[in-house]
């Protein structure tokens, strides 16, 4: 049985938006990439090569599908992402254009539980804040990896539900992700 692993970059004030080069309305994108250390980059490469599949929400899928199919071929990372089976949770996406993509439209709890039973390797979730919030509510996440960025992106509104849920849970870190300067990142395992 596969584990569902959520792996997120998050600012100190709970923002998950636009850690990479995707467009963002306030122009404050690429904050995670700008601060990434070699150890963090190596961790992300190892993480994706250990995965058996990727699960995304529609918005994150639409960002990724514009980048990864034509991404630079560095260390096989893009080839690995493009080759993995991808699942997208959406009620509006009809015809996915990215290879190896299946749209999940049904009951989220049933579909993800079934996916975990029939998949090999970890199923990684990146970005997809609304999807992660739903997965947390349904208690489907086996491991939550938060890599905090050394920045604050003040904005109107509140942090994502994911950030709020992480802060409310009384879990102790079980192992380390390479540190984000000046903070140490952590994996929160057994979040239920």
N, C-alpha and C positions, 0 to 999 in steps of 0.2 A: 504494500500500500504506500502510495506517495504522500509526502508531506506538502502542505500548502505553506509557502514561505513568502512573507511580505518583506521586501527590501526597499527601504525608502531613504532618500536624502530629505532632511528636514531642518529648517532654520531654528534658531533658539526660540523664536516666537511662534513656532508651529506651522510655518508656511512650507508647503510641499510644491508649490507651483514653479514651473520653469527653471528647474535646476540645470538644464542643458541649453542648447542653442535654439530651442523652439521660440517662436514669437510670444511675447507677452505684452499686454496692454500698457504696462508701466515701464517697459524697457529694462527691467531688472532681471534679465535672464542670465543663465550660465554661472550662477553663483556657486553651485556645487563643483562644476568643472574647474573654475578658477582657483578653488582652494584645495583641490584633490592632491594628495601626496602620491608618490610612487607606490607605497604600500597599499593605499586605498585602491588605486587603479589595478594593482595586481589582485587584490581581493575580489574586485568586480569581475575580472577576467576568470578567475578560478570559480567564482559563483556561477557564472553563465555556462562554463564548460561542465559543471557538475549537474546542471539542471536537465530535466527531461522534457519540460514544456514551460510556456509562458502564458499567464492569464492576465488580460488587460480589460479595462473599461473602454468604451467606445472613443472617448476623447483622447485618451493616451494612445490608443491604437491609431487614430487618425494622425497624431503627431509622429508616431514612430514610422508609419507606412510612408510618410513623405521623406524620411531620412535613411532608414536602415537598408532598404533594397539597393540604394546607390551609394552607400557609405564607403569611405576609404577602407581598403583592405589592410588593416593593421593587426598583426598577431592573430589573425583568424577570428577575431571577435565578431566582426560584422557577418562573416560567413556562418559562424555558429548561430547567431541570432536569427539570421535568415533561414537557416536549415531546421531550427527547432519547430515543433508543433506549437502553434499559437491559438489560443482561445480568446474570443472577444465576447464580453457580456454586453448585449445591446438589443433593444427592441426596434431600432430604426435602421441599423446597418443591414442591407439586403445582400449585396454582392461584394464580399471582401476581395480586394485586389492583390493582397500579399500572399505569396505561396504558403502552403501549410497552415492556413487559417480556417478555423471553424467558428461560426457564430453560435453563442449560447443565448437562446431566447426564452427558455422555459423557467421553471421554478429554480431559483438560484441555489437553494440548499440541496435540493435533489440532484441537480446537474453537477455541482461542484463535488458533492460526496461521491457521485458515480465516477467523475473524472479522477478523483484521488484513488479510487479502488482499481481503476484500469490502467493507470499510468505508471511508468517506471521513472525513478529519479524525482527530485523535488520539482514542484510546480511553483515557479516564481511569479510574484506579482510586483510590478513596478508602477510608480505613479498611481493613477486610478483612485483618487481619494474617495470618491463616492462609493465605488465598488468595495474598497477596503473597509469603509464604515459599515457597509452591509455585511461583509464577511465577518467583521468583529461582532456585530449584533447577533449573527447566526452561530457564533462560536466555531467557525470553520478553519480558523488560522492556527497552524501548528507552531509556527515560529515567526516572530516579528523582529526584523533587523532595522534599527533606526540609526542612521549615520548623521549625527547633527552637524550642521555647517557652522563655521565660526562667524556667523553673521546674524543679524536681525533684520527682517524685512518688514518694518512696521507698515501696516495697512489698515484700512477701515475694516470693521467686522471682527470676527473671532477666528482663532486657529481652526484648522480642519477638525472634524469629529475624530479623526484618527489620532491627532495630537492630543486632544482632550481625553480620549480613552486611554492613551498611553500614560498620561500624567495621573489619571485616576487609579490605574491598576497598581497594586502593591506587589510588583515582581522584582526579583533581584537579577541583575545581569549574570549570565552563566559563562560567557566567553567574550573575547574582545574582537572587534573589527579594528583594522588599523586606525590609529587615532586621527581625528580631524583637529588640526591645530586651532586653538589650544585645548580642545576638549578631547576626552576619550569617548569613542563610540562604543556601543554595546549591543549585544544580541539579547533580547528578552525572550527566553524560552519558556514554554509551558504557561502561556498567558491566561489560561482559563482559571 
